[in-house]
Amino acid sequence: MEIRWQKTRGGLEEQAQDFTATNRNGIDVGRVYRIDDGPEGELWCWKFLLGHSQFRLDGVSGVQSSRQRAASQVRMAYERYLETPGSEGGGLSRIPLKKTANNNGNPPCQ
């Protein structure tokens, strides 16, 4: 599992403390950004961007005390996503069934 981090762009400007994770195919999989406001001071929000249905019910966003910890949460969510069947909202590919017209393995209408 390989992800690459880069600064998030908002329009034409790079955001100072905002980073996006992309997989090897260039698909955005997550984001971390610093929260400067609030009672606890400097925290990092993380969000995992993929998945649907049951997968998105838990463990796809949160707050951490450092950028490294937030990035680690995105990485763990991505690993979990890749291991979760598509029928449960994850990215694990299902093996397509090869339909045949007969038992000799030839495709139909050949």
C-alpha positions as CSV (number, residue, x, y, z in Angstrom):
1,M,0.0,0.0,0.0
2,E,1.6,3.2,-1.2
3,I,0.3,6.7,-0.5
4,R,2.0,10.0,-1.3
5,W,1.5,13.2,0.7
6,Q,1.4,16.7,-0.9
7,K,0.2,20.1,0.1
8,T,-3.4,20.7,-0.6
9,R,-4.2,23.4,-3.1
10,G,-7.2,25.7,-2.6
11,G,-7.7,27.3,-6.0
12,L,-4.3,28.5,-7.0
13,E,-2.8,28.8,-3.5
14,E,-1.2,26.0,-1.4
15,Q,-2.6,25.7,2.0
16,A,0.1,26.1,4.7
17,Q,-0.8,23.3,7.0
18,D,-3.1,21.2,4.9
19,F,-2.0,17.9,3.1
20,T,-3.7,15.5,0.8
21,A,-2.8,11.8,0.4
22,T,-3.0,10.2,-3.0
23,N,-2.6,6.5,-3.9
24,R,-0.3,5.3,-6.7
25,N,-3.1,5.8,-9.3
26,G,-3.4,9.5,-8.3
27,I,-6.7,9.1,-6.5
28,D,-7.1,11.2,-3.3
29,V,-7.5,8.9,-0.3
30,G,-7.3,11.2,2.6
31,R,-6.5,14.6,4.1
32,V,-4.9,16.1,7.2
33,Y,-5.0,19.7,8.2
34,R,-4.1,21.8,11.3
35,I,-6.8,23.3,13.5
36,D,-5.4,26.4,15.1
37,D,-8.6,27.5,16.9
38,G,-10.3,26.0,19.9
39,P,-9.8,25.3,23.5
40,E,-7.1,22.7,23.0
41,G,-4.9,24.7,20.7
42,E,-3.0,23.2,17.8
43,L,-4.6,19.9,16.7
44,W,-4.7,18.0,13.4
45,C,-7.9,16.8,11.8
46,W,-7.8,13.8,9.5
47,K,-10.3,12.5,7.0
48,F,-10.4,9.3,4.9
49,L,-12.2,10.0,1.6
50,L,-13.0,6.6,0.1
51,G,-15.6,3.9,0.9
52,H,-19.4,3.9,1.3
53,S,-22.2,2.2,3.3
54,Q,-21.1,0.2,6.3
55,F,-17.4,1.1,5.9
56,R,-18.1,4.8,6.5
57,L,-19.9,4.3,9.7
58,D,-16.8,4.3,11.9
59,G,-13.1,5.2,11.7
60,V,-13.0,7.6,8.8
61,S,-12.2,10.9,10.5
62,G,-10.9,12.3,13.8
63,V,-8.5,14.6,15.5
64,Q,-4.9,13.9,16.6
65,S,-2.2,15.8,18.5
66,S,0.3,15.8,15.6
67,R,0.5,15.7,11.8
68,Q,2.3,12.3,11.9
69,R,-0.4,10.7,14.1
70,A,-3.2,12.1,11.8
71,A,-1.4,10.8,8.7
72,S,-1.1,7.4,10.4
73,Q,-4.8,7.3,10.9
74,V,-5.4,8.0,7.2
75,R,-2.9,5.2,6.4
76,M,-4.7,2.7,8.7
77,A,-8.1,3.6,7.3
78,Y,-6.7,3.0,3.8
79,E,-5.3,-0.4,4.7
80,R,-8.7,-1.3,6.3
81,Y,-10.5,-0.1,3.1
82,L,-8.3,-2.2,0.9
83,E,-9.1,-5.3,3.1
84,T,-12.9,-4.7,3.2
85,P,-15.1,-6.3,0.6
86,G,-16.8,-4.0,-1.9
87,S,-20.2,-5.3,-0.7
88,E,-19.4,-3.8,2.7
89,G,-18.3,-0.4,1.3
90,G,-14.6,-1.2,1.0
91,G,-12.2,-1.5,-1.9
92,L,-11.4,-5.2,-2.0
93,S,-12.2,-6.3,-5.5
94,R,-14.5,-9.2,-6.0
95,I,-13.3,-11.9,-8.5
96,P,-15.6,-11.6,-11.5
97,L,-17.4,-14.8,-12.4
98,K,-16.7,-16.1,-15.9
99,K,-20.0,-17.1,-17.4
100,T,-20.0,-19.9,-19.8
101,A,-22.6,-21.4,-22.1
102,N,-21.4,-24.9,-21.5
103,N,-19.1,-26.9,-19.3
104,N,-16.1,-26.9,-21.6
105,G,-15.0,-23.4,-20.5
106,N,-15.9,-21.7,-23.8
107,P,-17.6,-18.3,-23.5
108,P,-21.2,-18.0,-24.7
109,C,-21.8,-16.9,-28.3
110,Q,-18.4,-17.8,-29.6
